[in-house]
Amino acid sequence: MTTPRPQGHPMKLSGATTRQARGSLDSTGRRLLDCCFTDKTERMEKPEPAKPAKPTKPKKPTKRTAPAEAPAEAPAEAEPPATITDDKTERVETPTPEKGAESINNEAPRKDSATAAAADETGASGFQSMVAFITSPTGERFVVLEIFILAAMTLLIFLLYQKEMKKRVEIEMAMNMIRNIVVGVDSNYKDKDDFQILAAAQNLSEEMRYLAKRNDQLQKEIDILTRNLKDGWVIFSNAFYLFSAELRSWMDSQKKCEREGAKLISIETVEEQFFINHQVKGRRKFFWIGLFKDKDLEWKWLSGRLPEDEYWIYYSLHDEFNHDCTAMTFDCIDTCWMALECHLQMPYICKKVPDDAWL
């Protein structure tokens, strides 16, 4: 009782049975078999038009009997098993270790060539897609846009280059002007490089700024002195003197002089004493001066110096209590100081000395 074979699956035979079958075929049968296989192969190479498949009814399994065993033969060399199907017979050889190694070695180049072929095919298809896109209306518009952008970028680069070249020319002209100025001021810079010329120009500019600032200050001082002269200030030696006609106390006179940028007069030399005497006698008034009695009952000038010479009038009460401030009188010859009470109202004399930087 044999197991029914599913339709389309090959039936495997044992090696001995296959050898017996082959031995029973004579040369004529083999040639006929070859012709049949050849004819069938040619028919397979020429495919016929496909016909619609007809539904087939499942066949009932048929019983097959095992073929009769042939008489035992001498043992032959082992051959690889064969697989026989209904339509054709294929021979499957069992790979040996040597053949397996060769097949593995041959598979690697095949895979590489297949990968390269696939890459070439992908590149060719991508190129064809790009060509098709460029030749399309959208692609043409895209190409025109790209050309316009490229032209605009080229024009922009050219304009920037022209601007940079113009800037370089202007820098060179400015550098030549700076060099001429520096060399004109100091000829030792004639053979110096640009960095040294720029350093010298920087120093010159700093010096010029300082001089310009000092010039502004001097101009302001000149304007003030000119206005003082118009307001009645008198020049003697290197100082300006104001013989004010206002009546003030000694303290108020001091504050008024300070508002004018001066101080209540401090007489420092004999020549200055004679000059003040002459001016007071010509005006025939009493004038406050900057001599006062401090808390130690010592007479001192507002400048902080003690008087080197004293010019008290003979009837002055400079040693009396509350006679702490000094005035100049006109009714005298050479000694014209008089000690008075500080609250008395009378004119005053301011003295202004210009900054030593302008002298």
Protein Blocks (a to p, Z undefined) as FASTA:
>chain_A
ZZdddehiacdddfklmmmmmmmpcfklmmmmmmmmmmmmmmmmmccddddddddddddd
ddddddddddddddddddddddddfkbccddddddfklmmmmmmmmmmmmmmmmmmmmmm
mmmmmmmmmmmmmmpmklmmmmmmmmmmmmmmmmmmmmmmmmmmmmmmmmmmmmmmmmmm
mmmmpmklmmpcfklmmmmmmmmmmmmmmmmmmmmmmmmmmmmmmmmmmnopacehjbcc
dddfbdcdfklmmmmmmmnopacdddfbfklmmmmmmmmmmnopacddfbdcdfkopacd
fkopacfbdcddfkbcfkbghiabccddfbbcklmcdcddfkbccdddddddddfklZZ
